[in-house]
Amino acid sequence: MAAFPMVFDDPVHFFCLFHLLTNLKGRFSSGWIGGNIAEEWLSQLPYEKWAVAYSPHITRYGEMTSNAIESFNSWIQESRTLLITHMIDTIRKGISAWFVARRKHSQTWTGALCPTKEETWNLLSDICRSWLMVECTAGDFEVSSIPSVTVNLQSKSCSCHQWQVTDFPCAHAVAVIRRHCDSVYSHVSDCFFTTKYRECYMHDIHPISDTELFESIPTLEKPIMPPTLKRTPGRPKRKRVPSYGEFPKKKQRCCSKCGKIANHDSVTCILHQKQTSKTVSGEADSRENSENMS
C-alpha cells in the first residue's frame, strides 16, 4: 500500500467486504458475530473505506465489485508460467482478439445506450409511468412517489441518492427527464452510451513479426540489466495466500464407493456406511432366525 502514492497521484482504496467478513469471523469465531459486536467492530474502521455513503469518490457507475480484474487475472493465469517475453506476447495476442470481438459485437447494437443500460432505462420508464411531479424552482422537481423525493436536474441529484451513486438516472429522475427535457438521454453520463463503448475498442493492436526480423537497436551507454532475484527453494507458488480468517477450500476427490466427487473418501462415505449398517443388521437378523429354527 505504501507504493501506491509513489505511482498514482490520488489512489483510491476500499476495504473488500468479503475480507471484512472473514476477518470478523476470525476474530469472533467463538460466538455470535451479529448485532452490537459487528457494529462496534465496523465503527472502529474508517467509514469512507467500506461505506459508499461516506466515500468522497461516491460515483461507482453501478459496479460494486472488482469482478473485471478477477476475470482478467483468471484469464492470464496460464500465461504467468511462461518466460517474460512469451508471457507478454501471449497477453498481447489475447487482448488483440478481445478488442476485435468486442468491436464487432458492438456494431450490432442499434440503441443509443449500451444494451444493459437500455434495458434499465426501459424498466425505470415503466416503473415511473404513473408518478406525478411538480416543478418547484428552476431545475427542482418534487416527484410524488412512495415516498416523495426531490430531483435536481442541474446538479444531477435525487434525494434517494441512487443517481449520485450510480451516475445513471434513477426512476424519479427518469420520470422528470421524460416529461420536461427535449432529449431523453440528456442527463445520462457519456460512459453509458454505445459510442463511448466503441471508442474503448477502436484502437488496433498491430501484429508483430518474428524477433529475427526486428531492426537492430542501438546499444545503450548503460545497458539495462535484469533484476537480481534470489530463487527460493521449492516449486514456485501459484495459489494465493489466504488472508486472516479465510480458510482454503478442501480438495475434492472421487469416492470409490458412491462414485461422487466430494470432500470424503471411501472410509468416510455416508452412503457406504449406510449400506454396511444394513448388511450387518441383515446378517444379524438371518443369524437370529436360523438360531430360532434350530
C-alpha positions in Angstrom: 0.0 0.0 0.0 2.9 2.4 0.6 3.9 2.1 -3.1 0.6 3.4 -4.5 1.2 7.1 -3.7 4.6 6.9 -5.5 2.9 5.9 -8.8 -0.6 7.4 -8.6 -1.4 11.0 -7.5 -4.6 10.2 -5.7 -5.0 6.5 -5.1 -8.4 5.3 -4.1 -8.5 2.2 -1.8 -11.6 0.5 -0.3 -11.9 -2.4 2.0 -13.2 -5.7 0.5 -16.5 -6.8 2.1 -15.5 -10.4 1.7 -12.3 -9.9 3.6 -14.1 -7.8 6.2 -16.4 -10.7 6.8 -13.6 -13.3 7.0 -11.7 -11.0 9.5 -14.8 -10.6 11.5 -15.3 -14.4 11.7 -11.7 -14.9 12.5 -11.7 -12.5 15.4 -15.0 -13.6 16.9 -15.1 -17.3 15.9 -16.2 -18.4 19.4 -19.7 -16.9 19.3 -22.4 -14.9 17.6 -20.9 -12.1 15.5 -24.0 -10.1 14.6 -25.7 -7.2 16.3 -23.7 -5.0 18.6 -20.4 -6.9 18.1 -20.3 -6.4 14.3 -21.5 -2.7 14.7 -18.8 -1.9 17.3 -16.1 -3.6 15.2 -17.1 -1.8 12.0 -17.3 1.6 13.8 -13.6 1.4 14.5 -12.8 1.3 10.8 -12.9 4.5 8.6 -16.3 4.7 7.1 -15.1 6.1 3.8 -13.2 2.8 3.3 -16.2 0.5 3.3 -19.4 2.6 3.1 -20.3 4.2 -0.2 -22.4 6.9 1.6 -19.3 8.3 3.3 -16.9 7.9 0.4 -15.5 11.0 -1.3 -15.3 9.1 -4.6 -19.0 8.2 -4.4 -19.6 7.5 -8.1 -19.3 3.8 -8.8 -21.3 3.6 -12.0 -23.4 0.7 -10.7 -20.3 -1.5 -10.2 -19.7 -2.6 -6.6 -17.3 -5.4 -7.3 -13.9 -6.0 -8.9 -15.0 -9.0 -11.0 -13.5 -7.5 -14.1 -10.0 -7.6 -12.5 -10.6 -11.1 -11.1 -11.7 -12.3 -14.6 -8.6 -10.8 -16.2 -6.3 -12.4 -13.6 -8.0 -15.8 -14.2 -7.6 -15.3 -18.0 -3.8 -14.8 -17.8 -3.3 -17.5 -15.2 -1.7 -19.9 -17.6 0.5 -17.2 -19.2 2.1 -16.4 -15.9 4.2 -19.6 -16.0 5.9 -18.6 -19.3 9.0 -16.6 -19.8 8.6 -12.8 -19.6 8.7 -12.2 -23.4 6.4 -15.1 -24.1 4.0 -14.0 -21.4 3.7 -10.5 -22.8 3.3 -11.8 -26.4 0.6 -14.2 -25.3 -1.3 -11.5 -23.4 -0.9 -9.2 -26.5 -2.5 -11.7 -28.8 -5.3 -12.3 -26.4 -6.1 -8.6 -26.0 -5.9 -8.1 -29.7 -8.6 -10.9 -30.3 -10.5 -9.4 -27.4 -10.7 -6.0 -29.0 -11.7 -7.3 -32.3 -14.5 -9.5 -30.9 -16.0 -6.6 -28.8 -15.7 -4.2 -31.7 -17.7 -6.5 -34.0 -20.2 -7.2 -31.3 -20.8 -3.5 -30.6 -21.6 -2.9 -34.3 -24.8 -4.9 -33.9 -26.1 -2.5 -31.3 -28.8 -0.2 -32.6 -29.7 1.8 -29.4 -28.1 5.0 -28.1 -27.2 3.3 -24.8 -25.5 0.0 -24.2 -27.9 -2.9 -24.2 -27.8 -3.4 -20.4 -28.4 0.3 -19.7 -31.1 0.4 -22.4 -33.0 -2.3 -20.6 -32.5 -0.5 -17.3 -33.9 2.7 -18.8 -37.0 0.9 -20.2 -37.6 -0.8 -16.9 -37.4 2.5 -15.0 -39.7 4.2 -17.5 -42.3 1.6 -16.8 -42.0 2.0 -13.1 -42.4 5.8 -13.1 -45.2 5.9 -15.7 -47.9 6.8 -13.2 -46.0 9.2 -11.0 -46.9 12.8 -10.7 -44.4 15.7 -10.4 -44.4 19.4 -9.7 -41.7 21.9 -10.7 -40.9 23.9 -7.6 -38.0 26.1 -8.8 -35.7 26.2 -11.8 -34.4 22.6 -12.1 -36.0 21.4 -8.8 -38.9 18.9 -9.1 -41.0 17.1 -6.4 -41.9 13.6 -7.6 -45.0 12.1 -5.9 -43.8 8.5 -5.4 -43.7 6.4 -2.3 -42.0 8.2 -0.6 -41.9 11.6 -2.3 -38.5 12.7 -3.4 -36.8 15.8 -4.8 -34.9 15.8 -8.1 -32.5 18.5 -9.3 -31.6 18.2 -12.9 -28.8 20.8 -12.8 -26.8 19.0 -10.1 -27.9 15.6 -11.3 -29.0 14.6 -7.8 -32.0 12.9 -6.2 -32.9 12.8 -2.5 -32.9 8.9 -2.8 -29.2 9.2 -3.6 -29.3 6.5 -6.2 -28.5 8.9 -9.1 -25.4 10.1 -7.2 -24.1 6.6 -6.5 -24.5 5.1 -10.0 -24.3 8.2 -12.1 -27.3 6.8 -14.0 -30.7 8.4 -13.5 -32.9 6.7 -11.0 -36.6 6.1 -11.6 -37.5 9.6 -10.1 -35.1 11.3 -12.4 -36.3 9.3 -15.5 -39.8 10.5 -14.8 -38.7 14.1 -14.8 -36.4 13.8 -17.8 -39.1 12.1 -19.9 -41.6 14.9 -19.4 -39.5 18.1 -19.1 -36.5 17.5 -21.3 -36.2 17.7 -25.0 -33.6 15.0 -25.2 -34.4 11.8 -23.4 -30.8 10.9 -22.7 -29.6 14.5 -22.0 -28.8 13.8 -18.3 -27.2 10.3 -18.8 -23.4 10.1 -18.3 -21.3 9.6 -21.5 -19.8 6.4 -20.3 -23.1 4.5 -20.8 -23.5 5.4 -24.5 -22.7 3.0 -27.3 -20.4 5.5 -28.9 -18.1 5.6 -25.9 -18.1 1.8 -25.7 -16.9 1.6 -29.3 -14.2 4.2 -28.6 -12.8 2.0 -26.0 -12.0 -0.7 -28.6 -11.4 1.5 -31.7 -7.6 1.3 -31.5 -5.9 -1.6 -33.3 -3.2 -3.7 -31.8 -1.0 -4.4 -34.8 0.7 -7.8 -35.3 4.4 -8.2 -34.6 6.7 -10.2 -36.8 9.3 -12.7 -35.7 12.0 -11.4 -33.4 14.6 -12.3 -36.0 13.2 -9.7 -38.4 13.4 -6.9 -35.9 15.6 -3.9 -36.8 18.8 -3.6 -34.8 18.5 -1.5 -31.8 21.5 0.8 -31.0 23.4 -0.2 -27.9 22.7 1.9 -24.9 25.6 3.5 -23.0 24.3 1.9 -19.8 22.6 -1.3 -20.6 19.5 -2.3 -18.6 20.3 -5.4 -16.6 17.7 -7.9 -15.3 16.8 -7.5 -11.7 18.7 -9.5 -9.1 16.4 -12.1 -7.7 17.1 -14.9 -5.3 15.3 -18.1 -6.2 13.7 -19.6 -3.1 13.8 -23.4 -2.6 10.9 -25.5 -3.8 8.4 -25.0 -6.6 7.0 -21.6 -7.3 3.7 -20.9 -5.6 0.8 -20.4 -7.8 -2.1 -20.2 -5.4 -3.0 -17.0 -3.5 -2.0 -16.9 0.2 -5.2 -16.9 2.3 -5.9 -13.8 4.3 -6.6 -13.7 8.0 -9.8 -15.6 8.8 -10.0 -17.1 5.3 -9.8 -20.9 5.2 -8.8 -22.6 1.9 -11.3 -24.9 0.3 -10.8 -28.6 0.9 -9.5 -30.6 -2.0 -12.3 -32.7 -3.6 -11.7 -36.3 -4.6 -13.6 -39.1 -6.3 -15.1 -41.5 -3.8 -14.6 -45.2 -4.9 -17.8 -46.3 -3.1 -20.5 -43.8 -4.3 -18.6 -42.5 -7.4 -19.3 -38.8 -6.5 -16.7 -36.0 -6.4 -16.9 -34.6 -2.9 -14.9 -33.9 0.2 -15.0 -37.5 1.5 -13.4 -40.8 0.6 -14.4 -44.5 0.8 -13.8 -44.6 4.5 -16.0 -41.6 5.5 -18.6 -42.2 2.8 -22.1 -41.9 4.3 -23.7 -44.0 1.6 -21.2 -46.8 2.2 -21.7 -46.6 6.0 -25.5 -46.9 5.5 -25.1 -49.9 3.2 -22.6 -51.5 5.6 -25.0 -51.0 8.6 -27.9 -52.5 6.5 -25.7 -55.5 5.7 -24.7 -56.0 9.3 -28.2 -55.8 10.5 -29.4 -58.2 7.8 -26.8 -60.7 8.7 -27.7 -60.4 12.4 -31.4 -61.0 11.6 -30.7 -64.0 9.4 -28.4 -65.5 12.2 -31.2 -64.9 14.7 -33.8 -66.6 12.5 -31.5 -69.6 11.9 -31.0 -70.0 15.7 -34.7 -69.9 16.3 -35.4 -72.5 13.7 -32.7 -74.8 15.2 
